[in-house]
Amino acid sequence: VQLQASGGGLVQAGGSLRLSCAAPRAISSTFNPLDMGWYRQAPGAQRELVAAITSGRITNYADSVKGRFTISRDNARKMVYLQMKSLKPEDTAVYYCNANNKRGDESWGQGTLVTVSS
């Protein structure tokens, strides 16, 4: 499934951003069963899972973002969102949307840059 991530930008520490991930060409029977996630990769670091939401809407968060980030999905719009609050400079990274069909197949969006200034 093709994914399009958007919503990144420059924000001051303590600010908020909402990232969006669209699957415009997916049909409901394809999108709804997908487990979705947001990953991020900071310069010189490995890509890490930030938040995930299953097809059954069970969510999981990295310890570093718990209580600050919220992942959600809108199956009718074929969208996944990452609401980020109380942003910190260490949240600066390229954020990637991921889709997993539970059969070993994954899709990645193109990434959207989030920069948090101190």
NUMIVO-184371 format. One record per residue: residue in one letter; x, y, z of N, C-alpha, C in turn. Coordinates in steps of 0.1 Angstrom, whole numbers, plus 5000, padded with zeros to 4 digits. Example, Ala and Ser with C-alpha at 12.3 -4.5 7.8 and 13.67 -1.06 7.14 Angstrom:
BEGIN
A513249435078512349555078513249675078/S512849785071513749895071512950005079/
END
This chain:
BEGIN
V500949885000500050005000500950125000/Q500550224992501350354991500950445003/L501950495010501750585021502350725018/Q501550825023502050965022502051025035/A503151065040503251135053503351285051/S502851355061502851495060502751555074/G502951685076502751755088503951795096/G505151755091506351795098506651935097/G507551985105507952125104508852165115/L509052295117509852345128508952395139/V509252355151508452405162509352425174/Q508952515183509752535195509452425205/A510452405214510252315225509052345233/G508252245236506952265243505752275234/G506052285221504952305211504352175207/S503452185197502752065192502752055177/L502651935172502551915158501651785156/R500951785145500151665142500651605128/L501151485128501551425116500351345110/S500351335097499251265090499951165081/C499251045080499750945070498450905062/A498550915049497450885041497750765032/A496750685030496850575020495750595010/P495950695001494950734992494450634982/R495250534978494950444968494450304974/A494450294987494050174994492550164994/I491950054994490550034996490349985010/S489149995015488949965029489349825033/S489049735024489349595027490849565028/T491649655022493149655023493649725035/F493149845037493649935048493249895062/N491949855063491449825077492149715084/P492649615078493349505085494849545089/L495349655083496749685085497049735100/D498149685105498749745117499549865112/M499449975118500050105114501050155125/G502050215121503050275130503750395125/W504250465135505150585132506550545138/Y507550565129508850545133509650675131/R510750695137511550805135513050775135/Q513750855128515250835127515950975128/A516650985138517451105141518851085134/P519451205131520751195124521751105132/G522351005125523350925132522750815140/A521450805141520750705149520050605141/Q519650495147518850395140517350435140/R516650385131515250405131514550335142/E513650405149513050345161511550365160/L510850275166509350275167508950385177/V508050475173507550575182506150535187/A505250495178503950455182503350365172/A502450275177501850185168500350165172/I499550135162498150105164497749985155/T497149885162496749765154495449795147/S495049695139493849705133492649705143/G492849645154491949655165492049775174/R492849865170493049995177493749985191/I494549875192495449865204496649945201/T497050035210498150125208499350085217/N500550125212501750095219502650215216/Y503450255226504250375225505650355231/A506650415225507950415230507950495244/D508750445253508750505266508950655266/S509850695256510250835255509150925251/V508050875246506950965241505650935249/K505550845257504350815265503850935272/G502550965271501951075278502051205269/R502851205259503051325250502451305236/F502651185231502151155217500951065218/T500051085208498950995206498750955192/I498650825190498450775176496950745175/S496450765163495050735160494850695146/R493750635142493450605129492050635125/D491850675113490450695107490350605095/N489750485097489650395086488750445075/A487750525078486950575067487750665058/R488650745063489550825055490850765051/K491050645056492350575054493550665058/M493450705070494450795076494950745089/V496150775092496750755106497350885110/Y497150915123497651045128498651025140/L499551115141500351115153500351255159/Q499551275170499551405177500651405186/M501451515185502651525193502551655201/K502651645214502651755223503851765232/S504051875238505251895247506551845240/L506651885228507851845220509151885226/K510151805225511451825230512451825219/P513651895221514651885210515051745206/E515051655215515351515212514351445204/D513151505202512151455192512551485178/T513551565176513951605162514351475154/A513751455143513951335135513151345122/V513451255113512551225102511551115107/Y510251145105509251055110508650985098/Y508550855099508050765088506850695092/C505950685083504650605085504950465080/N504450365087504650225083503350155084/A503150065074501949975074502449825073/N501849745081502249605082500949515080/N501049425071499749345068499749215076/K500649205085500749085094501148955087/R501448965074501948855066503348875062/G504048965069505448985066505749095055/D504649165051504849265041504649405048/E505549495044505549625050505649735039/S505049845042505149965034505650085042/W506350175036506850285042506450415035/G506150525042505950655036507350715034/Q507250835028508550895024509250975035/G508650985047509251055058508851205058/T508751255070508451395071509351445083/L510051555081511051605090510351695101/V510651655114510251735125511451785132/T511551915133512651985140512152065152/V512652035164512252105176513452185181/S513252315181514252405186514152425201/S515252445207515352465221515152615225/
END
